[in-house]
Amino acid sequence: MNVAFISDLHIDLNESFSEADFQTVFQRLTDEKEVQQWVIGGDISNHYRTTFSFVEKLQKTLGVPVWFIPGNHDYWEKEASEKHTRDVYQSY
């Protein structure tokens, strides 16, 4: 089984690549390397909603399971928090 692992994407802070660019790369690697599962080791973004959305889109487009381990940035919100970190944790 081919399992791919990546972490620390920080898609919302990357000035060189858009979220769509990341999705395109994931799809290309999935196809080229015959990836059967992805594991993302945290810090996809700096807002839990952006992280959820990204993982959901990957699940739908890649056609393979995408596992996600939340990192500290996935719990964090730069602006005034609408949820307490504990509430975000429970969402995961």
Secondary structure, 3 states (H helix, E strand, C coil): CCEEEECCCCCCCCCCCCHHHHHHHHHHHHHHCCCCEEEECCCCCCCHHHHHHHHHHHHHHHCCCEEECCCHHHHCCCCCCCCCHHHHHHHC
